[in-house]
């Protein structure tokens, strides 16, 4: 028991001595803010005056690394240290390995039992996924279309741009954030293409030289031929087009359905009126000359031949009997 009591007293004496010595030293320069990518390393420096006895590093309020003049006290392999001497002063560097988004927060360098401290902030950014909706795009020439690119799981939301490898008469894009459980940035490219090529969507993190891009092929096809009314009529199975000669209909007058045009017969079958018979036609009133006469002869042994004359127009027929 006496040995244990003496050991405790010795430790307390050492701590008291360190406090007495440490309280007289100063932090000349504290750590600086740092922004790093997920999975990389973060480094922070703290410069103290000579003669120091104990330096403590804390992340988000928890001490993760302690440094003595003899050696560092490491309690977590993710937190290691390096040291340098500069003009008689001591520089302590804390290295955080495999940084995760959960590490984002304040970083503090302090001397034991001292109110003096230097603080900084650690920001962890994340490069997420990036893809264009549709692996291979087929669009119509000279017709406007929209191409969508999505960035998922980025912290913070990236800046998004487009690189065009196709001829186009118009192009513009807009980017915005979509709400949801996971942050999602969206960029929509409005394009009027005129030929085949490639489209590349690029996402960049703010403040870091970190970016990701994705490229897709764009195939441009010719628009379908325009259908005319005549083409649709020709295609209809219920419509029959007259490809032959057009029928000629009379422009005026009524059709005489009692008139029939017979084929000429030989002279043997016609009854010729006597030469002494004269046929007289009354003079037509008016100055208009009579219209063309149409004759109709019928061979009938039981009756005398009759001749019809159209003397007043297509609507009137006058009959004369030859005796």
C-alpha positions in Angstrom: 0.0 0.0 0.0 2.8 2.4 0.8 4.4 1.7 -2.6 1.1 2.5 -4.4 0.6 5.7 -2.5 4.2 6.8 -3.3 3.6 6.1 -7.1 0.4 8.2 -7.1 2.2 11.0 -5.4 5.0 10.8 -7.9 2.6 11.0 -10.9 0.9 14.0 -9.3 4.2 15.6 -8.8 5.1 15.2 -12.4 1.8 16.6 -13.6 2.2 19.6 -11.3 5.7 20.2 -12.6 4.4 20.0 -16.2 1.6 22.3 -15.4 4.1 24.8 -13.8 6.4 24.6 -16.8 3.7 24.4 -19.4 1.8 27.4 -18.2 4.8 29.6 -19.0 4.9 28.7 -22.7 2.8 30.0 -25.5 1.1 28.9 -28.7 2.7 31.1 -31.3 0.5 29.9 -34.2 -2.5 27.6 -34.2 -3.8 25.3 -36.9 -5.5 26.5 -40.1 -8.8 25.5 -41.5 -8.6 22.5 -43.9 -10.9 21.1 -46.6 -10.2 17.6 -47.7 -11.8 14.7 -49.6 -13.3 11.7 -48.0 -10.7 9.0 -47.6 -7.7 11.3 -47.9 -5.4 12.8 -45.1 -5.9 16.0 -43.2 -2.9 17.8 -41.6 -2.8 20.5 -38.9 0.2 22.3 -37.5 0.6 24.0 -34.1 3.7 26.1 -33.3 4.7 26.6 -29.6 7.6 28.3 -27.9 10.5 26.3 -26.7 10.5 24.5 -23.3 6.9 23.1 -23.7 6.0 19.8 -21.8 2.7 18.6 -23.2 0.7 19.4 -26.3 -2.8 18.0 -26.7 -4.8 17.7 -30.0 -8.6 17.5 -29.8 -11.2 16.8 -32.6 -14.8 17.8 -32.0 -14.0 18.3 -28.3 -12.3 14.9 -27.7 -8.6 14.6 -27.2 -7.3 12.2 -29.9 -3.5 12.8 -29.6 -1.0 13.9 -27.0 2.6 15.0 -27.6 5.4 15.0 -25.0 9.0 16.1 -25.6 10.1 12.4 -25.6 7.3 10.8 -27.8 3.7 11.1 -28.9 1.0 9.3 -27.0 -1.2 7.6 -29.7 -4.5 6.1 -28.7 -6.0 5.7 -32.3 -4.1 4.7 -35.3 -6.0 7.1 -37.5 -4.3 10.0 -35.6 -0.5 10.3 -35.9 2.0 13.1 -35.5 5.1 14.6 -36.9 7.4 17.3 -35.4 9.8 20.0 -36.7 12.0 22.6 -35.2 11.9 26.1 -36.6 14.0 29.0 -35.3 14.1 27.5 -31.8 10.3 26.9 -31.8 8.6 23.6 -31.9 6.0 22.6 -34.6 3.6 19.8 -33.8 1.7 18.3 -36.7 -1.3 16.1 -36.3 -2.2 13.8 -39.3 -5.7 12.4 -39.6 -5.8 9.3 -41.9 -8.8 8.1 -43.9 -10.9 11.1 -43.2 -14.6 10.5 -43.1 -17.6 13.0 -43.3 -18.2 12.3 -39.6 -14.7 13.9 -38.8 -16.0 17.3 -40.0 -15.8 19.7 -37.0 -13.5 21.9 -34.9 -9.8 21.0 -34.4 -8.0 22.3 -31.3 -4.4 22.5 -30.2 -3.7 23.3 -26.6 -1.1 23.2 -23.8 -2.0 21.2 -20.7 -3.6 23.3 -18.0 -3.5 26.4 -20.1 -6.2 28.6 -21.4 -4.2 29.3 -24.5 -5.3 27.3 -27.6 -5.4 27.4 -31.3 -8.5 26.3 -33.2 -9.4 25.4 -36.8 -12.2 23.7 -38.7 -12.1 20.5 -40.7 -14.4 20.2 -43.7 -14.8 16.9 -45.4 -16.1 16.8 -49.0 -17.5 13.8 -50.8 -17.4 12.9 -54.5 -20.5 10.9 -55.3 -21.8 9.3 -58.4 -22.5 10.9 -61.7 -24.6 9.6 -64.6 -26.6 10.8 -67.6 -30.1 9.3 -68.0 -29.9 7.0 -71.0 -26.7 5.2 -72.0 -27.1 5.9 -75.7 -29.3 8.7 -76.9 -31.2 8.9 -80.3 -32.7 12.2 -81.2 -34.2 13.9 -84.3 -32.2 16.4 -86.3 -33.1 20.1 -85.7 -35.7 19.2 -83.1 -35.2 20.4 -79.5 -34.5 17.8 -76.8 -33.5 17.7 -73.2 -30.6 15.6 -71.7 -30.5 15.1 -67.9 -27.5 14.5 -65.7 -27.7 13.6 -62.0 -25.0 13.9 -59.3 -25.8 11.7 -56.3 -24.2 11.7 -52.8 -22.0 14.8 -53.3 -21.1 16.9 -50.3 -21.5 19.8 -50.9 -23.5 19.9 -54.1 -21.1 20.2 -57.1 -21.0 22.8 -59.9 -22.3 21.1 -63.0 -21.4 22.0 -66.6 -21.6 20.4 -70.1 -19.1 19.8 -72.9 -20.6 19.5 -76.3 -19.1 17.3 -79.0 -22.0 17.6 -81.4 -23.0 20.4 -83.9 -26.0 22.2 -82.6 -28.0 25.3 -83.5 -28.9 26.0 -79.9 -27.7 24.8 -76.5 -28.3 25.9 -72.9 -28.4 24.2 -69.4 -29.8 24.8 -65.9 -28.8 23.2 -62.7 -30.7 22.8 -59.4 -31.0 20.7 -56.3 -33.7 18.0 -55.8 -35.0 17.4 -52.3 -34.8 14.0 -50.8 -33.1 11.7 -48.3 -29.8 11.9 -50.3 -28.7 15.2 -51.8 -29.1 15.2 -55.5 -27.9 17.8 -58.0 -29.5 17.8 -61.5 -28.4 19.6 -64.6 -30.7 19.7 -67.7 -29.2 20.4 -71.1 -31.5 21.9 -73.8 -30.2 21.0 -77.2 -31.2 21.4 -80.8 -28.8 18.9 -82.5 -27.6 18.9 -86.1 -25.3 15.9 -86.2 -23.9 12.9 -84.3 -21.3 13.3 -81.5 -20.8 13.1 -77.8 -22.1 14.9 -74.7 -20.1 15.1 -71.5 -21.5 16.1 -68.1 -18.9 17.5 -65.6 -19.3 17.9 -61.9 -16.8 19.9 -59.8 -16.5 20.4 -56.0 -16.2 23.9 -54.7 -12.8 24.8 -53.3 -11.1 21.6 -54.3 -9.5 20.4 -57.6 -11.9 17.4 -57.6 -14.2 16.6 -60.4 -15.9 13.7 -62.2 -17.3 13.5 -65.7 -19.4 11.1 -67.7 -19.8 10.9 -71.5 -22.6 9.5 -73.8 -23.0 9.1 -77.5 -25.7 11.1 -79.3 -27.1 9.7 -82.5 -29.1 12.1 -84.7 -31.6 10.7 -87.2 -33.5 12.4 -90.0 -37.1 13.5 -89.3 -39.8 11.3 -90.9 -41.3 12.6 -94.3 -44.3 14.9 -94.0 -47.6 13.2 -95.0 -49.7 15.2 -97.4 -53.4 15.0 -97.9 -53.1 13.6 -101.4 -50.7 10.8 -100.0 -53.3 9.9 -97.4 -56.0 9.7 -100.0 -53.9 7.4 -102.2 -53.2 5.1 -99.2 -56.9 4.8 -98.3 -58.4 1.5 -99.5 -61.9 3.0 -99.8 -61.0 5.6 -102.5 -60.4 4.7 -106.1 -58.4 7.2 -108.1 -59.3 7.7 -111.8 -56.0 7.5 -113.6 -57.5 7.3 -117.1 -59.0 10.0 -119.3 -61.6 12.3 -117.7 -65.2 12.0 -118.9 -66.6 15.0 -120.7 -70.0 16.1 -119.7 -72.2 18.7 -121.4 -71.8 22.2 -120.1 -75.5 23.1 -120.6 -78.9 21.7 -121.4 -80.6 18.5 -120.4 -79.8 15.1 -121.6 -82.3 13.5 -124.0 -82.7 9.9 -122.8 -85.1 9.2 -125.6 -82.4 9.7 -128.2 -80.3 6.8 -129.2 -77.3 6.8 -131.5 -77.2 3.8 -133.7 -74.4 2.6 -135.7 -74.6 3.5 -139.5 -76.3 0.9 -141.6 -75.7 0.2 -145.2 -77.7 2.1 -147.9 -79.9 -0.9 -148.5 -81.7 -0.6 -145.3 -82.6 3.1 -145.5 -85.8 4.4 -147.0 -84.9 7.4 -149.2 -87.7 10.0 -149.6 -88.7 10.9 -153.2 -86.8 13.7 -154.8 -89.9 15.7 -155.5 -90.5 16.1 -151.8 -89.2 19.2 -150.3 -88.5 19.8 -146.7 -89.1 23.3 -145.4 -88.0 24.5 -142.0 -89.7 27.6 -140.6 -87.3 30.5 -140.1 -86.2 30.8 -136.5 -87.0 34.0 -134.8 -84.1 36.1 -133.6 -80.7 36.8 -135.0 -79.1 33.6 -133.5 -78.3 31.0 -136.2 -79.9 27.6 -135.7 -77.9 25.1 -133.8 -76.5 22.0 -135.3 -79.1 19.6 -136.4 -79.2 16.1 -135.2 -80.9 13.5 -137.5 -82.3 10.2 -136.5 -83.3 7.6 -139.1 -85.2 4.5 -138.4 -86.0 1.7 -140.9 -89.5 0.5 -140.4 -91.3 -1.2 -143.3 -94.8 -0.5 -141.8 -94.3 3.3 -141.3 -92.9 6.2 -143.1 -89.5 7.6 -142.1 -89.4 10.4 -139.6 -86.7 12.9 -139.1 -86.2 14.9 -135.9 -84.7 18.4 -135.9 -83.4 20.3 -133.0 -84.3 23.9 -134.1 -84.8 25.8 -130.9 -82.1 24.4 -128.6 -81.1 21.4 -126.7 -84.4 21.4 -124.7 -86.9 21.4 -127.6 -87.3 18.8 -130.3 -89.6 19.4 -133.4 -90.7 16.4 -135.5 -91.4 16.6 -139.2 -93.0 13.8 -141.2 -91.9 13.2 -144.8 -94.7 12.3 -147.2 
